């Protein structure tokens, strides 16, 4: 019985680590996406909810922009600006 319990725990642990790995891979992509954007560009994109090409932000871009905003300003953008929460689903 103990061996079966260990196998179940092992599968559960593997599933947990796999989920975490996917999460962190996504986070790395978000952090890198607007890496070159400076404070003025980040503020403009957030206020207009558009990307650097003037297109509506996708959900991924919005999440990436929040990450970059936090890096630059140390605060979530919604605490600093008043904007619509509407985004385009990727």
C-alpha positions in Angstrom: 0.0 0.0 0.0 2.8 2.4 0.8 4.4 1.9 -2.7 1.1 2.9 -4.4 0.8 6.0 -2.2 4.3 7.0 -3.1 3.5 6.6 -6.8 0.4 8.8 -6.4 2.4 11.4 -4.6 5.1 11.3 -7.2 2.6 11.9 -10.0 1.0 14.7 -8.0 4.4 16.2 -7.4 5.3 16.0 -11.1 2.0 17.6 -12.0 2.7 20.4 -9.6 6.2 21.1 -10.8 5.0 20.9 -14.4 2.3 23.6 -13.7 4.9 25.8 -11.9 7.3 25.4 -14.8 4.6 26.5 -17.3 3.7 29.5 -15.1 7.3 30.7 -14.8 7.9 30.2 -18.6 4.9 32.5 -19.2 6.2 35.0 -16.7 9.7 35.1 -18.4 8.0 35.8 -21.7 6.0 38.6 -20.2 9.0 40.2 -18.5 11.0 40.1 -21.7 8.2 41.4 -24.0 8.4 45.1 -23.1 12.0 45.0 -21.7 13.1 47.9 -24.0 10.1 50.1 -23.2 11.0 53.2 -21.1 8.8 55.0 -18.6 7.2 57.3 -21.1 6.3 54.5 -23.5 4.9 52.3 -20.7 2.8 55.1 -19.3 1.5 56.0 -22.8 0.7 52.4 -23.6 -1.1 51.9 -20.4 -3.2 55.1 -20.6 -4.2 54.4 -24.2 -4.4 50.6 -23.7 -2.5 50.2 -27.0 0.8 48.5 -27.8 3.8 50.1 -29.4 2.2 49.8 -32.9 -1.1 51.6 -31.7 -3.1 48.3 -31.7 -5.3 47.3 -28.8 -3.5 45.3 -26.1 -4.0 41.6 -26.1 -4.3 40.0 -22.7 -0.7 38.8 -22.9 0.5 42.3 -23.8 -1.5 43.8 -20.9 0.0 41.4 -18.5 3.5 42.1 -19.8 2.9 45.8 -19.6 1.8 45.4 -16.0 5.1 43.6 -15.3 7.1 46.3 -16.9 5.2 49.0 -15.2 5.9 47.4 -11.8 9.6 47.1 -12.7 9.8 50.8 -13.6 7.5 52.4 -11.1 7.2 49.9 -8.3 3.4 50.0 -8.4 0.5 48.5 -10.3 -0.6 50.8 -13.1 -4.3 50.7 -12.1 -3.3 52.4 -8.9 -1.7 55.2 -10.8 -4.0 55.7 -13.8 -7.7 55.6 -14.5 -8.3 53.5 -17.6 -10.7 51.0 -19.1 -10.1 47.4 -18.2 -11.3 46.2 -21.6 -8.7 44.2 -23.5 -8.6 42.1 -26.6 -8.4 38.4 -25.9 -5.4 36.8 -27.6 
